[in-house]
């Protein structure tokens, strides 16, 4: 399983990224050891959504609906 956050302009191509990752992981090498990895689950969200989803999981839907959410990203 792989979860990642992408900038919005890159998020639009998330399906292409998933296909490329599946292909690359079939014959993956790390420190001269070869691995055959199967990507079973790929969760990709735009940046900022990860923070919101974490708070939703921690506090529940009712709490989340009552909040004003601001996400500030720097970098």
Phi and psi in degrees as GROMACS dihedral restraints (atoms count N, CA, C in turn):
[ dihedral_restraints ]
;  ai    aj    ak    al  type     phi  dphi    fc
    3     4     5     6     1  -139.5    20    10
    4     5     6     7     1   131.3    20    10
    6     7     8     9     1  -123.0    20    10
    7     8     9    10     1   138.3    20    10
    9    10    11    12     1  -151.0    20    10
   10    11    12    13     1   155.2    20    10
   12    13    14    15     1  -110.5    20    10
   13    14    15    16     1   135.9    20    10
   15    16    17    18     1  -126.8    20    10
   16    17    18    19     1   149.7    20    10
   18    19    20    21     1   -57.5    20    10
   19    20    21    22     1   151.2    20    10
   21    22    23    24     1   -54.1    20    10
   22    23    24    25     1   -43.0    20    10
   24    25    26    27     1   -67.4    20    10
   25    26    27    28     1   -28.1    20    10
   27    28    29    30     1   -84.6    20    10
   28    29    30    31     1   -27.1    20    10
   30    31    32    33     1   -60.5    20    10
   31    32    33    34     1   -30.6    20    10
   33    34    35    36     1   -60.9    20    10
   34    35    36    37     1   -24.3    20    10
   36    37    38    39     1  -105.0    20    10
   37    38    39    40     1    24.3    20    10
   39    40    41    42     1   -61.7    20    10
   40    41    42    43     1   -32.2    20    10
   42    43    44    45     1   -68.5    20    10
   43    44    45    46     1   -39.6    20    10
   45    46    47    48     1   -63.6    20    10
   46    47    48    49     1   -40.6    20    10
   48    49    50    51     1   -61.9    20    10
   49    50    51    52     1   -42.4    20    10
   51    52    53    54     1   -60.7    20    10
   52    53    54    55     1   -43.7    20    10
   54    55    56    57     1   -63.5    20    10
   55    56    57    58     1   -42.8    20    10
   57    58    59    60     1   -64.3    20    10
   58    59    60    61     1   -40.5    20    10
   60    61    62    63     1   -64.7    20    10
   61    62    63    64     1   -44.2    20    10
   63    64    65    66     1   -58.3    20    10
   64    65    66    67     1   -42.5    20    10
   66    67    68    69     1   -67.1    20    10
   67    68    69    70     1   -45.9    20    10
   69    70    71    72     1   -66.9    20    10
   70    71    72    73     1   -33.8    20    10
   72    73    74    75     1   -77.0    20    10
   73    74    75    76     1   -15.8    20    10
   75    76    77    78     1   -63.1    20    10
   76    77    78    79     1   -28.5    20    10
   78    79    80    81     1  -140.3    20    10
   79    80    81    82     1    73.4    20    10
   81    82    83    84     1  -100.2    20    10
   82    83    84    85     1   134.5    20    10
   84    85    86    87     1  -119.8    20    10
   85    86    87    88     1   135.8    20    10
   87    88    89    90     1  -140.3    20    10
   88    89    90    91     1   119.4    20    10
   90    91    92    93     1    52.6    20    10
   91    92    93    94     1    48.9    20    10
   93    94    95    96     1    65.8    20    10
   94    95    96    97     1     7.4    20    10
   96    97    98    99     1  -103.3    20    10
   97    98    99   100     1   129.3    20    10
   99   100   101   102     1   -92.5    20    10
  100   101   102   103     1   137.2    20    10
  102   103   104   105     1  -125.7    20    10
  103   104   105   106     1   143.2    20    10
  105   106   107   108     1  -109.7    20    10
  106   107   108   109     1   105.1    20    10
  108   109   110   111     1  -110.0    20    10
  109   110   111   112     1   134.8    20    10
  111   112   113   114     1  -107.8    20    10
  112   113   114   115     1   121.9    20    10
  114   115   116   117     1   -81.3    20    10
  115   116   117   118     1   102.6    20    10
  117   118   119   120     1   -85.0    20    10
  118   119   120   121     1   -30.2    20    10
  120   121   122   123     1  -145.0    20    10
  121   122   123   124     1   134.1    20    10
  123   124   125   126     1  -130.4    20    10
  124   125   126   127     1   108.0    20    10
  126   127   128   129     1  -106.5    20    10
  127   128   129   130     1   118.8    20    10
  129   130   131   132     1  -131.3    20    10
  130   131   132   133     1   127.5    20    10
  132   133   134   135     1  -130.4    20    10
  133   134   135   136     1   157.2    20    10
  135   136   137   138     1   -69.2    20    10
  136   137   138   139     1   150.7    20    10
  138   139   140   141     1   -54.5    20    10
  139   140   141   142     1   145.6    20    10
  141   142   143   144     1    95.5    20    10
  142   143   144   145     1   -38.5    20    10
  144   145   146   147     1   -65.7    20    10
  145   146   147   148     1   -31.0    20    10
  147   148   149   150     1   -61.8    20    10
  148   149   150   151     1   -40.7    20    10
  150   151   152   153     1   -65.2    20    10
  151   152   153   154     1   -44.1    20    10
  153   154   155   156     1   -63.8    20    10
  154   155   156   157     1   -42.4    20    10
  156   157   158   159     1   -66.1    20    10
  157   158   159   160     1   -34.6    20    10
  159   160   161   162     1   -64.2    20    10
  160   161   162   163     1   -45.1    20    10
  162   163   164   165     1   -65.2    20    10
  163   164   165   166     1   -38.3    20    10
  165   166   167   168     1   -61.0    20    10
  166   167   168   169     1   -45.3    20    10
  168   169   170   171     1   -65.0    20    10
  169   170   171   172     1   -36.5    20    10
  171   172   173   174     1   -73.4    20    10
  172   173   174   175     1   -38.9    20    10
  174   175   176   177     1  -114.0    20    10
  175   176   177   178     1   -10.6    20    10
  177   178   179   180     1    92.9    20    10
  178   179   180   181     1   163.0    20    10
  180   181   182   183     1   -66.8    20    10
  181   182   183   184     1   -43.2    20    10
  183   184   185   186     1   -60.3    20    10
  184   185   186   187     1   -45.3    20    10
  186   187   188   189     1   -61.0    20    10
  187   188   189   190     1   -44.4    20    10
  189   190   191   192     1   -62.4    20    10
  190   191   192   193     1   -40.3    20    10
  192   193   194   195     1   -65.9    20    10
  193   194   195   196     1   -23.6    20    10
  195   196   197   198     1   -89.8    20    10
  196   197   198   199     1    -1.7    20    10
  198   199   200   201     1   -97.1    20    10
  199   200   201   202     1   155.0    20    10
  201   202   203   204     1  -101.9    20    10
  202   203   204   205     1   121.6    20    10
  204   205   206   207     1  -105.9    20    10
  205   206   207   208     1   127.1    20    10
  207   208   209   210     1  -127.8    20    10
  208   209   210   211     1   127.8    20    10
  210   211   212   213     1  -117.5    20    10
  211   212   213   214     1   120.3    20    10
  213   214   215   216     1  -110.2    20    10
  214   215   216   217     1   121.7    20    10
  216   217   218   219     1  -118.9    20    10
  217   218   219   220     1   131.9    20    10
  219   220   221   222     1  -121.7    20    10
  220   221   222   223     1   147.0    20    10
